[in-house]
C-alpha cells in the first residue's frame, strides 16, 4: 500500500499534474465501473452503526462517545435563533397554507404589505433588474403566519416543497436571485424538523442524532453565510431539514418529537457534544466500509474528536442491505469533469487510509496528462455512494 507521504511532493493544493507520452491504441471508455461499501463521507457517527448499538442497549451518550473521542455530553445554552436556507438562488417562490384558519402576512420592515387567506397563494419573483423583488420596491421581505390550531406554511419552488410551522421567513435578493430563509429557535423548533434517520428507529439513536444535530448547528452560529443569507442550508451541505413534515409523519412523527424533547434540559439548555468546552462540528453519515475515517483523511483538516473506529454493522447485509456492498458505474463525462481533464482513459488508486477508504486517486487522459484528487472529492464529484470503492476493469 502506497502512503500519502510518498506522494506529498506531487499533491500541491490536492491537485497534481504530470505529463507522459500518449499511449498508442488507448481507448477512452464510455463508463467506469466500481464496487464498494458504505454511504456517505465516513467521518464521525455512522447512523447504521449507531442504530445497531442502540438496538444492543447502548445509551445515546455511549453511542456518541464511541464515535466522537475525548468529548463530553453536557447541557449548553442553546437559546439562539438559527437561520436555515430553504430556497437557494431562486427566480420564483410560492407560499401558501391549507391549515384551517391560518393566514399569511407579508411585511417590508414594520409595514404590512399584504394578507393572504387560507387556500390562496403568494408568488414572489426576482425583478428584471435582478435587484429587487418584483412588484415591491424592496430587496428584503418578511413572511409571518398565524391563526388556526396548527398554523403551517408551504414553501414551493421547482421540484421541492417545505412545510414550516415555527418562526418566520425572509426573502432576500442576493447576487441577482432570491434566498429564502426560515428563522426559528435552535433549542427545539429547528431540531424537530431534522430528517436524517427514520423516526421509528430505537430511541437511543434518535436522541444521539438529535444531540449531534444540535452540536453541529451550535458550531455554525458564529457567522451568516453570504451565499445563502443563512447559518445552515436545509440539505446535505449541512443537515437535512424538512420542517413540520418530520414531526407530522403519520404514527411515527411523535416518536421523533419525543426524542428531541428528551434532549432538552430546560427552557434555555439542551444536550450537546463538547470538546474543550465548545460544541463540536458533529459530522455524521449513513454507513462506512467497516470503519470510520478522520477529517484529516477525508478532507485534510485535523479535528481531535474524529478518530477511526470499527463500524462492522455498516458491512452487515442484514443491518445495511442497500449499502453493505454495492456496484456502481459513472460516465466518462463525470469522471473527466472530476479531474478537470478533457477525457480520462484510466484511474488508479494511489493510497487508502487505515479505514480502507480511498485517500488519493489519479486520473490520466489519452494525452498522458494526469491529475490527482482526494478520494472523497472524487466520489462526491462522480456520485459514488462512498469513498470505500474499487475500480473494476
C-alpha positions in Angstrom: 0.0 0.0 0.0 1.5 3.3 -1.0 1.3 6.1 1.6 0.3 9.7 1.4 3.7 10.9 2.4 5.3 9.3 -0.6 3.1 11.4 -2.9 3.2 14.6 -0.9 5.5 16.4 -3.3 3.0 15.9 -6.1 -0.1 17.0 -4.2 0.1 20.8 -4.3 -3.4 22.0 -3.2 -4.7 18.4 -3.5 -4.2 18.5 -7.3 -1.1 17.3 -9.1 -0.3 17.3 -12.8 2.2 15.1 -14.7 2.9 14.7 -18.4 3.8 11.5 -20.2 3.7 10.4 -23.8 0.3 9.4 -25.2 -0.1 5.6 -25.4 -0.9 4.2 -28.8 -4.1 2.3 -29.2 -5.6 3.6 -25.9 -9.3 4.0 -25.9 -11.4 6.4 -24.0 -14.0 4.3 -22.1 -17.6 5.5 -22.1 -18.2 4.4 -18.5 -16.2 3.4 -15.4 -17.4 0.6 -13.0 -16.8 0.3 -9.3 -17.6 -1.9 -6.4 -17.7 -0.6 -2.8 -19.4 -0.4 0.6 -21.0 2.3 2.7 -22.9 5.5 2.0 -21.6 9.0 2.8 -18.2 10.6 3.7 -17.5 8.2 6.7 -16.5 10.9 9.2 -18.0 10.9 12.7 -21.1 9.0 13.7 -22.2 6.1 11.5 -26.0 6.1 11.6 -26.3 2.4 10.8 -23.6 1.7 13.4 -25.4 3.9 15.9 -28.7 2.1 15.3 -27.0 -1.3 15.9 -25.5 0.0 19.2 -28.9 1.3 20.3 -30.6 -2.0 19.5 -27.9 -3.7 21.6 -28.9 -1.5 24.5 -26.3 1.4 24.5 -27.4 4.8 25.6 -27.3 7.9 23.4 -24.3 9.2 25.4 -22.4 5.9 25.0 -23.0 5.9 21.3 -21.8 9.5 20.9 -18.7 8.9 23.0 -17.9 5.8 20.8 -17.9 7.8 17.6 -16.6 11.1 18.9 -13.5 10.8 21.0 -12.4 12.8 24.1 -15.7 14.6 24.3 -18.4 15.4 27.0 -22.1 15.3 26.5 -23.5 18.1 28.7 -26.2 20.8 28.8 -25.3 24.0 27.0 -27.2 27.2 26.4 -29.0 26.9 23.1 -31.4 29.9 23.0 -30.1 31.3 19.7 -32.3 31.9 16.7 -31.0 29.9 13.7 -31.4 31.0 10.1 -31.9 28.0 7.8 -31.9 28.4 4.0 -34.9 26.6 2.5 -34.7 28.1 -1.0 -31.4 28.9 -2.7 -30.7 31.0 -5.8 -34.4 31.1 -6.9 -36.1 33.1 -9.6 -39.6 32.5 -8.1 -41.0 31.0 -4.9 -44.6 30.4 -3.9 -46.1 30.5 -0.4 -49.4 29.0 0.7 -51.3 27.5 3.6 -54.0 24.9 3.8 -54.2 25.0 7.6 -57.7 25.9 8.6 -57.9 29.5 9.9 -54.3 30.3 9.1 -53.3 33.4 7.2 -50.0 34.8 5.8 -48.8 38.3 6.4 -46.1 39.9 4.2 -44.0 42.8 5.6 -41.4 45.2 4.4 -39.7 46.2 7.6 -42.6 47.0 10.0 -45.0 47.8 7.3 -47.6 45.1 6.4 -48.0 44.9 2.6 -50.5 42.0 2.2 -52.5 39.4 3.9 -53.1 36.0 2.2 -56.0 34.0 3.5 -56.4 30.2 3.5 -56.1 28.4 0.2 -54.7 31.4 -1.6 -51.1 31.6 -2.9 -48.4 34.2 -2.9 -45.8 34.0 -5.6 -42.7 36.2 -5.4 -40.2 36.7 -8.2 -36.9 38.4 -8.8 -37.4 41.7 -10.8 -36.0 42.1 -14.3 -33.1 44.3 -13.0 -32.2 41.4 -10.5 -32.0 43.9 -7.7 -35.5 43.9 -6.0 -38.4 41.6 -5.5 -40.8 42.1 -8.4 -43.8 44.3 -7.6 -42.1 45.6 -4.4 -39.5 48.3 -4.1 -37.5 46.2 -1.7 -34.8 43.6 -1.7 -35.9 42.1 1.6 -39.4 40.9 2.7 -40.6 39.0 5.7 -43.4 36.5 5.8 -45.2 35.6 9.0 -48.2 33.3 9.6 -50.8 32.9 12.4 -54.2 31.5 13.3 -55.6 28.0 13.3 -54.8 25.2 15.7 -51.6 24.2 13.7 -50.5 27.1 11.5 -48.4 25.8 8.7 -47.0 27.5 5.6 -45.9 25.6 2.5 -42.9 26.9 0.6 -42.8 25.7 -3.0 -40.1 26.0 -5.7 -39.3 24.0 -8.7 -39.2 20.3 -7.6 -39.3 20.8 -3.9 -41.8 21.7 -1.2 -41.2 22.6 2.5 -43.9 22.7 5.3 -43.0 25.1 8.1 -44.8 25.6 11.4 -42.4 27.7 13.5 -40.7 31.0 13.2 -40.8 33.4 10.2 -39.5 33.5 6.7 -37.3 36.1 5.0 -37.0 36.6 1.2 -33.8 38.4 0.3 -32.2 39.3 -3.1 -28.6 38.1 -3.1 -26.5 38.2 -6.3 -29.5 38.5 -8.6 -31.6 35.7 -7.1 -33.9 35.1 -4.2 -32.6 33.5 -1.0 -35.4 32.1 1.3 -34.6 31.5 4.9 -36.6 30.5 7.9 -35.6 31.8 11.3 -36.6 29.7 14.3 -35.4 28.5 17.7 -32.4 26.2 17.6 -33.3 24.9 21.0 -36.2 22.7 19.8 -38.1 24.1 16.7 -35.2 23.6 14.3 -34.4 20.1 15.7 -38.0 19.0 15.3 -37.5 19.4 11.6 -34.3 17.4 11.2 -34.8 14.4 9.0 -31.6 12.4 9.0 -32.9 9.0 10.2 -36.2 7.1 10.4 -38.4 8.2 13.2 -39.2 4.6 14.2 -35.5 3.7 14.9 -34.6 2.9 18.6 -35.0 5.8 21.0 -31.3 6.0 21.9 -30.2 6.5 18.3 -32.9 9.2 17.8 -31.5 11.0 20.9 -27.9 10.6 19.7 -28.9 12.1 16.3 -30.7 15.0 18.0 -27.7 15.8 20.2 -25.3 15.5 17.2 -27.5 17.8 15.1 -27.8 20.4 18.0 -24.0 20.3 18.3 -23.4 20.8 14.6 -25.9 23.7 14.5 -24.3 25.4 17.5 -20.9 25.1 15.9 -22.2 27.1 12.9 -23.7 30.0 14.8 -20.8 32.4 14.7 -21.5 33.8 11.2 -24.0 34.2 8.4 -23.0 32.6 5.1 -23.3 35.3 2.4 -24.1 32.8 -0.3 -27.3 31.8 1.4 -28.1 34.5 3.9 -28.1 31.7 6.5 -26.3 29.8 9.2 -27.1 26.5 7.6 -28.5 25.0 4.4 -31.6 22.7 4.8 -29.9 19.9 2.8 -26.9 17.6 2.6 -24.4 20.6 2.6 -25.3 20.8 6.3 -28.2 18.9 7.7 -31.4 17.7 6.1 -34.2 19.9 7.5 -37.8 19.3 6.3 -39.7 21.4 8.8 -43.1 20.3 10.0 -43.0 17.3 7.6 -40.9 15.4 10.1 -42.9 15.6 13.2 -46.2 15.3 11.4 -45.3 11.9 9.9 -48.2 9.5 10.4 -47.9 7.4 13.5 -44.1 7.8 13.9 -43.6 11.6 13.8 -44.4 11.8 17.5 -41.5 9.4 18.2 -39.1 11.9 16.8 -40.7 14.8 18.6 -40.5 12.9 21.9 -36.8 12.0 21.3 -35.9 15.7 20.6 -37.7 16.9 23.7 -35.9 14.3 25.8 -32.6 16.0 24.9 -34.0 19.4 26.2 -32.8 20.0 29.7 -34.8 23.2 30.4 -36.2 26.2 28.6 -32.7 27.5 27.8 -30.4 24.5 27.6 -30.1 21.3 25.7 -27.6 18.4 25.5 -24.6 18.9 23.1 -21.3 17.2 22.4 -18.4 19.3 23.7 -14.7 19.3 23.1 -12.6 21.8 25.0 -15.9 23.2 26.4 -17.3 24.1 22.9 -19.9 22.3 20.8 -18.2 20.2 18.1 -18.9 20.2 14.4 -20.5 16.8 14.8 -20.2 15.1 11.4 -22.4 12.1 10.8 -23.2 9.8 7.8 -25.2 6.8 6.8 -22.6 3.9 6.8 -19.0 3.1 6.2 -16.9 0.4 4.6 -16.3 -1.2 8.0 -14.5 1.6 10.0 -15.0 5.4 10.2 -12.3 7.8 8.9 -11.0 11.1 10.3 -11.4 14.6 9.0 -7.7 14.6 8.1 -8.2 11.5 6.0 -11.3 12.8 4.2 -10.7 16.5 3.8 -7.2 17.3 5.1 -8.2 19.2 8.3 -7.4 17.7 11.7 -10.1 17.5 14.5 -9.2 15.7 17.7 -12.6 14.2 18.2 -12.8 12.4 14.8 -10.8 9.2 15.0 -11.1 6.0 13.1 -13.2 3.4 14.9 -14.6 0.0 14.0 -18.0 0.1 12.3 -18.8 -3.5 11.4 -22.5 -3.0 11.4 -22.2 -1.0 8.2 -20.9 -4.0 6.2 -23.5 -6.4 7.6 -26.0 -7.2 4.9 -28.8 -7.8 7.4 -28.2 -4.4 9.0 -27.4 -2.4 5.9 -28.9 -4.3 3.0 -28.6 -1.4 0.5 -25.0 -0.3 1.1 -23.1 -3.1 2.9 -21.9 -3.9 -0.6 -22.7 -2.0 -3.8 -21.9 -1.8 -7.5 -22.0 1.5 -9.4 -21.0 3.0 -12.8 -20.3 6.5 -13.8 -19.9 8.2 -17.1 -16.8 9.4 -18.9 -18.2 12.9 -18.8 -18.4 12.9 -15.0 -15.0 11.3 -14.4 -13.3 13.8 -16.8 -15.0 16.7 -15.2 -14.0 15.5 -11.7 -10.3 15.5 -12.7 -10.8 18.7 -14.9 -9.4 16.8 -17.9 -10.7 16.6 -21.5 -11.0 12.8 -21.1 -9.8 10.0 -18.8 -8.5 6.7 -20.1 -7.5 5.2 -16.7 -7.9 5.8 -13.0 -5.5 4.5 -10.3 -5.9 4.4 -6.6 -2.7 5.8 -5.1 -3.5 5.3 -1.4 -6.0 4.2 1.2 -6.2 5.1 4.9 -6.3 2.7 7.8 -10.1 2.6 7.5 -9.8 1.3 3.9 -11.2 4.5 2.3 -9.5 5.9 -0.8 -7.4 8.9 0.2 -5.8 9.8 -3.2 -6.7 8.7 -6.7 -5.1 9.6 -10.1 -6.8 10.0 -13.5 -4.9 10.0 -16.7 -6.1 11.4 -20.1 -5.4 10.0 -23.6 -2.7 12.7 -24.0 -0.9 11.4 -20.9 -1.9 14.2 -18.6 -2.5 13.0 -15.0 -4.2 14.7 -12.1 -4.7 13.6 -8.5 -7.7 14.1 -6.3 -8.7 13.3 -2.7 -10.8 10.1 -2.6 -13.8 11.8 -1.0 -13.7 14.7 -3.6 -13.7 12.2 -6.4 -16.6 10.1 -5.0 -18.6 13.2 -4.5 -18.0 14.6 -8.0 -18.8 11.3 -9.8 -21.7 10.5 -7.4 -20.3 7.3 -5.9 -22.0 6.3 -2.6 -18.8 6.4 -0.5 -15.0 6.7 -0.6 -14.8 2.9 0.0 -14.6 2.0 -3.6 -12.5 -0.1 -6.1 -12.4 0.4 -9.8 -13.5 -2.7 -11.8 -11.8 -3.3 -15.2 
